[in-house]
Amino acid sequence: MSRPWWQRLVLRLPWLRTWRSRRERSLAERQHHLAEKRRLQAELEVLRAELQERSERGRSGAPADETAPFSLRPAPPPSGLLFSDWVRQQVEAEPYWFQRIELGPTVVTPGWSDPRTEKLPYFGLPGDLTGKRVLDIGCAEGFFSFEAERRGAREVVAIDSIPDSIRRFNICRAALGSGANAFLCSVYNLDPRTFGTFDLVLFYGVFYHLRHPQLALEKVLSVCTGTMLFQSFVEDHHAFRDEPAGVFHPHGLMSGTRHEVWDPTTFWVFNGAACKALIESAGFEDVEVGSSAPRPFVVRARSPVQAPGRPPDPATAPWS
């Protein structure tokens, strides 16, 4: 059966065919993004349920479930296995590594990012952290936590919201003999009653992954009684170079070294002026840009309350 005359005419118009093709492709991409978002949300709900079950089991004194699909601790080394071989086995058993970290003379985590060369020279970490209490937000596998400890920090607390990151952190912690502690926690959960206060807060590479960036900065300020070092991905559009501006990506955007991976966790991308304004609005003082394009965008800011960092008071902690 032949098409009506008007449909045949429409299909002969090149610009309309191009418009229809682009519209169909856009709809297909949006459906893919929504499907991926639903899948990730479903996985997150499963993880939350498992964590809740483990928490309830721990409060009741019941033994841990050895068949659980993930663990925050690496598997213990079997008897008779050299420690270096155990470390290598644990590293090789992980399907993904973000940071490249040297764990010994012959063991290096196969991360696709090398923070020692790509970040450490630009992120403003002080050379001497003797006696400081340090918080590493979004610690991943812990490169900056271990580096702060190496530079003399008396205590390092690290947090990350991804269980696999905490497990990989603990592999590195065991291999390096580190005293840093990592907790499965969101930046929104920061509270001085729970975590105490810190001389130095490292807030690297997290800001653009947050739906509520201003709230996050206020939470960071609540536990910072010294200095915050802040780093974020920024885009300085020529039309808004000196005015605070940002773009919200509700379904994420393409990421990776070659923009080959879709990242559903990237929401807000601000320019440098907006990042500085948001930090000041949260209550930080002496906000200074340490580096910018073409290097990573890094800011140093001081808390209005300057005092030595202290651990939480057991008498007033939420669990007391």
C-alpha positions in Angstrom: 0.0 0.0 0.0 1.5 3.4 -1.1 2.0 6.3 1.3 -0.3 9.3 1.1 1.0 12.1 -1.2 1.8 14.4 1.8 4.0 11.7 3.5 5.9 11.2 0.3 6.5 14.9 0.0 7.7 15.2 3.6 10.2 12.3 3.2 11.7 14.1 0.2 12.5 17.2 2.2 16.2 16.8 3.4 16.0 19.3 6.2 12.9 17.5 7.7 14.5 14.1 7.4 17.6 15.5 9.2 15.4 17.0 12.0 13.5 13.8 12.4 16.7 11.8 12.6 18.2 14.1 15.2 15.0 14.0 17.2 14.8 10.2 17.2 18.5 10.0 18.2 17.9 12.5 21.0 14.9 10.5 22.3 16.9 7.3 22.1 19.8 8.8 24.1 17.4 10.2 26.7 15.7 6.8 27.1 19.2 5.2 27.5 20.1 7.7 30.2 16.9 7.2 32.0 17.2 3.4 31.9 20.8 3.6 33.1 19.7 5.9 35.9 17.0 3.5 37.0 19.5 0.6 37.0 22.0 2.5 39.1 19.2 3.6 41.5 18.1 -0.1 41.8 21.7 -1.2 42.6 22.0 1.6 45.2 18.8 0.5 46.9 20.1 -3.1 47.1 23.4 -1.8 48.6 21.5 0.3 51.1 19.4 -2.7 52.1 22.4 -4.8 52.6 24.2 -2.2 54.7 21.1 -1.8 56.8 20.9 -5.5 57.3 24.5 -5.7 58.3 24.1 -2.8 60.7 21.1 -4.5 62.4 23.0 -7.8 62.5 26.0 -6.0 64.1 23.8 -4.4 66.8 22.2 -7.7 67.6 25.5 -9.5 67.9 24.8 -11.9 65.0 27.7 -13.3 63.0 28.5 -11.6 59.7 27.2 -13.1 56.5 30.2 -14.6 54.7 28.2 -14.9 51.4 27.5 -11.1 51.2 28.2 -9.8 47.7 30.7 -7.2 48.8 32.9 -6.4 51.7 34.4 -3.2 53.0 37.5 -5.2 54.1 39.8 -7.2 51.9 40.0 -11.0 52.4 42.5 -12.0 55.0 45.7 -13.7 53.8 45.7 -17.5 53.9 48.4 -19.1 56.0 51.7 -19.8 54.2 51.2 -17.0 51.7 53.8 -14.2 51.6 52.3 -10.8 52.5 53.5 -9.2 49.2 51.8 -12.0 47.2 48.6 -11.5 49.2 48.7 -7.8 48.3 49.2 -8.6 44.7 46.3 -11.1 44.7 44.0 -8.5 46.3 45.0 -5.8 43.8 44.5 -8.2 40.8 41.1 -9.4 42.1 39.6 -5.9 41.9 38.0 -5.2 38.5 38.5 -1.5 38.7 41.0 1.0 40.1 40.8 4.7 39.9 44.1 5.8 41.5 47.6 4.5 40.7 49.3 3.9 44.1 52.7 2.3 44.8 52.1 -0.4 47.4 55.6 -1.8 47.4 58.7 -2.4 45.2 56.8 -4.7 42.8 53.1 -3.8 43.4 51.3 -0.8 41.9 47.6 -0.4 41.6 46.5 -0.2 37.9 44.6 3.0 38.3 43.9 5.1 35.2 44.7 8.3 37.1 48.2 9.0 38.5 47.7 11.5 41.3 51.4 11.8 42.0 52.1 13.4 38.7 48.6 14.8 37.6 47.4 16.3 40.9 49.9 16.4 43.8 52.0 19.2 42.2 49.0 21.4 41.8 46.5 20.7 44.6 48.3 22.7 47.3 48.9 19.9 49.9 51.3 21.4 52.5 54.7 19.8 52.7 54.6 19.5 56.5 51.4 18.3 58.2 53.0 17.5 61.5 50.4 17.2 64.3 47.5 18.0 62.0 44.1 16.2 62.0 43.1 15.7 58.3 39.8 14.8 56.6 39.9 13.4 53.1 36.5 13.7 51.4 35.9 11.4 48.5 39.0 9.5 49.3 38.7 6.8 46.5 41.6 4.4 47.1 43.3 6.8 49.5 46.3 8.4 47.7 45.9 11.8 49.5 45.1 10.2 52.8 48.3 8.2 52.8 50.3 11.2 51.4 49.0 13.4 54.3 50.0 10.7 56.8 53.5 10.5 55.1 53.8 14.3 55.6 53.3 14.0 59.4 49.5 14.2 60.0 48.7 12.8 63.5 45.3 11.4 62.4 43.7 11.0 59.0 40.0 10.3 58.5 38.7 9.4 55.0 35.2 9.1 53.7 33.7 7.9 50.5 30.1 7.0 49.5 31.1 4.0 47.3 31.6 0.6 49.2 34.1 -0.7 46.6 36.3 2.4 47.1 36.4 1.7 50.8 37.4 -1.9 50.2 40.2 -0.9 47.8 41.3 1.8 50.4 41.6 -0.9 53.0 43.7 -3.1 50.7 46.1 -0.2 50.3 46.0 0.6 54.0 47.0 -2.9 54.9 49.8 -3.0 52.2 51.2 0.3 53.4 50.8 -0.3 57.1 48.8 2.9 57.4 46.9 4.2 60.4 44.4 6.2 58.3 40.7 5.1 58.7 38.1 5.2 55.9 34.4 5.3 56.5 31.5 4.6 54.1 29.8 8.0 54.4 28.4 10.9 52.4 29.7 14.5 52.7 26.1 15.3 53.7 26.6 13.2 56.9 29.5 15.2 58.2 28.8 16.4 61.7 31.3 17.6 64.4 29.5 15.4 67.0 30.3 12.3 64.9 33.6 13.2 63.3 35.1 15.9 65.4 36.9 18.8 63.8 39.9 19.0 61.5 42.9 21.3 60.9 42.8 20.5 57.2 40.0 19.3 55.0 40.8 17.9 51.5 37.7 18.4 49.2 39.1 17.1 45.9 37.2 16.0 42.9 33.8 15.7 44.5 31.9 19.0 44.0 30.6 18.3 40.5 29.2 14.9 41.6 26.9 16.6 44.1 23.2 17.4 43.6 23.4 19.8 46.6 26.8 21.5 46.4 26.0 24.4 48.8 24.7 22.1 51.5 27.9 20.0 51.1 30.1 23.1 51.6 28.1 24.0 54.8 28.6 20.5 56.1 32.4 20.8 55.4 32.5 24.1 57.2 30.9 22.5 60.3 33.9 20.2 60.8 36.6 22.5 59.6 38.5 24.6 62.2 41.5 25.3 60.0 41.9 25.2 56.2 39.9 23.6 53.3 41.7 22.7 50.1 39.1 22.5 47.3 39.4 21.2 43.7 36.7 20.8 41.1 36.2 20.4 37.4 35.2 23.8 36.0 34.1 25.3 32.7 34.8 28.9 32.1 32.5 30.0 29.3 33.8 33.2 27.6 30.4 34.9 28.1 30.4 34.4 31.9 34.1 34.4 32.7 33.8 36.9 35.6 30.2 36.2 36.6 29.2 33.1 38.7 27.5 30.6 36.4 26.9 26.9 36.2 25.2 24.2 34.1 23.0 21.4 35.6 23.2 18.0 33.9 20.2 16.0 35.2 21.3 12.8 33.4 25.1 13.1 33.7 27.5 13.7 30.9 30.3 12.0 29.0 33.5 11.6 31.0 36.8 9.9 31.0 40.2 10.9 29.6 38.7 10.9 26.0 35.1 11.6 27.0 34.3 7.9 26.1 32.4 7.0 29.3 28.9 8.2 30.3 29.0 9.4 34.0 25.5 9.6 35.5 27.0 11.1 38.7 28.1 14.4 37.3 25.4 17.0 38.0 26.7 20.6 38.5 29.5 22.1 36.4 30.3 25.6 37.6 32.8 28.1 36.4 35.6 29.3 38.7 33.8 32.4 39.7 30.8 30.4 40.9 32.9 28.0 42.9 34.6 30.8 44.7 31.3 32.5 45.4 29.7 29.4 46.7 32.6 28.8 49.0 32.3 32.4 50.4 28.6 32.0 50.7 28.9 28.9 52.8 30.9 31.0 55.3 34.6 30.3 54.5 37.0 33.3 54.6 40.2 34.3 52.7 39.1 32.3 49.7 42.1 32.2 47.3 42.4 30.5 43.9 45.7 28.5 44.0 45.6 27.3 40.4 43.3 27.5 37.4 43.3 26.7 33.7 45.1 25.0 32.1 45.9 23.4 35.4 43.3 21.9 37.8 41.1 24.5 39.5 42.2 24.6 43.2 41.0 26.9 46.0 42.3 27.5 49.5 39.9 28.8 52.1 40.0 29.3 55.9 37.3 28.6 58.4 36.1 31.6 60.4 36.8 29.5 63.6 40.4 28.7 63.9 41.2 26.1 66.5 43.1 22.8 66.7 41.3 19.8 65.2 39.8 17.5 67.8 38.3 14.0 67.7 34.6 13.7 68.6 33.7 13.8 72.3 32.4 10.4 73.4 30.2 12.0 76.0 28.2 14.0 73.3 28.6 11.8 70.2 25.3 10.6 68.7 25.9 7.0 69.8 26.6 7.9 73.4 
